[in-house]
C-alpha cells in the first residue's frame, strides 16, 4: 500500500487559487494533508480548488486574506485553527510581479511587490511560528525564485528580484531563529509557465528556452513535487536551504562559448587552470635515508 507522505497534516498555502499555489494545495491534499486555500480577489477560483479537493475525498477550507495585512493574516491563521485544530505546514506562495523596468515602475509598484512577496512571508511565518513551537514541530516553505539568486533574464524586474532575494535571507534567518522544532526552507523555481508570465515577450521566451538545458518550460507540478518533499519527514534534517527547481542555463551558454571559440572562452582556455595542471603532476620520489 502506498503511504501518503502528509497524512494527518494541516497546511496553509497562501495564494493558492491558481498557478503554483493551486498545484501545491492539490498535491498536498493527494498526500493526505488538510489544506487551507488562501486567496485575495479570486474567491471563485479558490472555491473551485476546494471543490476539486473535496470531490477527490480530501479536506479543504477557503479563506480570503491579504497577506500584506497583519489583521488579515491573523484571520487566516485563526480560521485554520478553528477549522482544523492545528497547523503543520505553511507555504508562503502569495506573490505579485510588475512587468516593468526600474525606470518605469512607481513607488506604489515597489511597495505592493515588497509588501506581498516579502512582508507577507514575514507576517505569515511569524503568526504560525508560535503555534508550531507549541506543537514542537512545523515546516515553513518560502516560494522564492531563481531570480533572487541572479537570473539574468529576470533581472530587469527590479522590485521582484529584490523581494525574492530578501525572501532568501528571511529563510536563513528564520531557520536559525525557529530551530530546532521548525524547519524553514525556500524553493527557487526557474521559468515556470504560469499566468504571471503569460505576457512575456516571445523573443525573450525563445532566448530563455534556447539557454535551458532541458529545452522546456517548467510546470507547476515540477514545483509542487519539491514542496511535498520539503513538507514531508524526508526533509526533517534540512533547514535554511534554497532548493533550486530549474535547469542550468549557464551550462548551455558555456558549452556554446566553447564551440564558438574552438575550446577557448575569451582569452582563457576552457580547460583545467594552471593550478589544477600543477596538481596533476606526480611529485618527484623522495629517497629515504
N, C-alpha and C positions, 0 to 999 in steps of 0.2 A: 504493500500500500504506500502511495506517495504521501509523505508527511508534509503538511503545509508549513512553511517557514515562519509565518507570522500568526499562527493560531492563538487566539485569545488576546492579541494586542489591540490597542486603540491608537489610531493615528489621526493627526490633523495635517492636511495637505493644503496649504494656502494657495490661492489662485488655481483651483483645480476644476474649474468649469470647462476648460478646453486645453488643448496643447499638451505639453509635458506634464503639467499637474494632473490633468484628466487621466493620462496614461498611467501615472504613478498610483492615483487613487484606485483605479480599476485593477491594477496588478496587486496592490496591497490586499484588496478585497478577495481576489482569487487565492491569495496566500493565507487567507483566514483572518485578516485584520478587520476590525470595525473602523469605519472611516468617516471623518468629518470633512465634507466637501465645502470649501470656502470659496466665496465669490464676492465680487464688487461690481455691480452693474450688469451681471449676466445670470439673473436668477433662473430664467427658463433653461439655459444651458446646464446650470448646476442641477436643476431638478431632473433633467434627462440623465445626467450621470448617476444620480442617486437611484432613479427608477431602474436604470440598467443594472446596477449592482444588486438591487433587491430582487430583480427578476431572475438573477442567477443564484439566489439563495444567500446573498450577503447582507450585511447591515451597514447602513449609511445614514448620515444626517447632513442636511444642507443648512449652512449658516452664512448669512451675508455680513461682511465686515471689511472695513478699510484698514489694512494692516499698518498704515502710517498714523493711525489714531489710537492712542493708548486706551481710550474708552472702548473703542470697537474691539480691540484685541482682548481686553478683559471680558467683553461679552462673548467673544468667540470661545475662549477657554472655559468660561463658566457654563456655556451651553453644552460643550462637550462633556464636562464633568457631570453636569446634571443628567445627561442622557446616558452616558456610558460608564461613569464612575471612576475613571482613571485616564491617564494619558501616557502612553509609552513611547510614541514616536511623533516628532514634529518635522515636517518638511517645509522649509522656508522657500517656497517656489514662486510666490507672487512677484511679478516684475513688470516693468514698463521700459520701452526703449523709444527714444525720439530719433528718427532717422534724418538728422541734420548735422552739418559740420559745425565746428565750435563757433565760428563767426555768425552762424545763422540761429543758434539756439538762444533762447531767452532765459532770464533769471527764473521764470516760472518753470520752464522745461527742466532746468538744473534741479530746482527744489523738489519738483514732483518725482523725478527719477531717483534722487538720493533718498527722499522720504519713503518711497515704496520699496525700493530694492535693498537699501542698507538699513535705514531706521526701522523699517518694518520687520526685518530679520532680527534686529536687536530687541525690539519690543516683544515679539512673539517668543523668542528664546528666553528672555528674562521672565516672562509670565509663566511659562511652563516649567522653568527650572526649579522653582520651589516645590512644585508638585512632584517632579521626578526625583528630587533629592529626598523628599519624604518617602517615596517608594524605594529609594536606593537603587534606582535603575531608570535608564532613559536613553533615547537616541535622538540627537538633533542633526538634521541634514540640511545643509545650505545648497540651494541651486545657484551656483555661481556661473562662470563662463570661462572658456578658453581665452576670451579677450582680456580678462583680468590678469592673464599671465603673459601678455604681449602677443596678440594675434594681429599681424599687420593688416589683414583685410578688414578688421573691425575697429581699428584704432581711430578712425575718423569720428566715431560716435563717442565723444569725449566723456560726457557725463555718465553714460552707460559703463564705459570701461572703468572709470573711477569708482563707480558704485560696486562693481564686481571685484575690483582689486581690494576695496575696503571690506567686502564680504569675506574674502580670503583671509585677511588679517583678523577679522572678527572670529572666524572659525578657529584659528590657532589660539587666540586669547581666551575664548570661552572653553576650549578643550582643557587648558591649564586651570582655569578658574573653577570648572564644574566637575573635574575628575575627583575621585576615581569612579563614581557611580554613573556619570553621564558621559557618553561619548559624543563628540562633535566633529563632523567631517563635512567636506564640501564636494560636490560633483561639478566638474568644469566641462560642460559639453562643447564640442566644436560646432560646426554648422549643422543645425537640426532643422528639418523642413517643418516649420510651424507658421501660423498666421502672422507671428511677429515679424517674419522676414519675407512675407508674401510679396512685398513691393520692391524687393531687391532688384537692382538694375541687371538685365540679362547678361551684359558683358562682365559684370562682377561675378555673377553666378558661374559663367563659363570659366573665368580665371580661377575661381575657388576650386571647382571640380578638377581642373587641369593640374592643380597643385596638390591634390589629395591622393594619397597612396591607394585607397580603395576605389577611387573614381565614382563615388556616390555620395549623396546626402545622408546624414544620419537620420534615424527615425525616433519618434517619441518612445517607442518600445526599447530601443537601444539604451536610452537613459533610464527608463523605468526598471530595467533589469539591474542596473547599478544601484538604484535606490532600494530595491528589495534586498540586495546583498548587504548594503550598509546598515539597513534596519534589522537584519537578522542576527542570530547568535554567531554566525560565521565571522562577523566583523567585530566581535567583542574586544579584541586586542588591537583595534585600530582606532585612533583618535588624533585629531589635529591634522589630518591629512587631506590633500586635494587630489581627488580621483579624476583624471582626465579621461573623458569619453569622447575620443576623437582620433582620426587617423593623422599620422605625422606628415604635415605639409612640407616641413623643411627638408625631409629626406628626398622628396621628388625634386625640389629646387637644387639640392646639392648634386643629385645624380645628373640632372640636365646640365649643370655647370661643368661637371667633369667631362661629359661628352662634348660639350661645346668647345672646351679648351684643350681637348686631346689629353686629358689626365691632369690638366693644370687648372687651378681656380685663381684667376688674377695672377699675381706674381708668385704665389706659393703653390708648391706641388701638392696635389691631392694624394698624399701617401703618408707613411709614418714620418714624424718630425725627427730632427737630429737627435733629440734626447732618446726617443724610442729606438732609433737605429743604433745608438751607442749601447743601449741596454741589451740589444740582440747579440753583440759581440761577446764571445766567450772570454773570460779573463785569462791571463797567462797563468799557467800552472805554477804553484808555489812549492818549492822543494823543502821538505822537512829535514832539518839537520839531526 
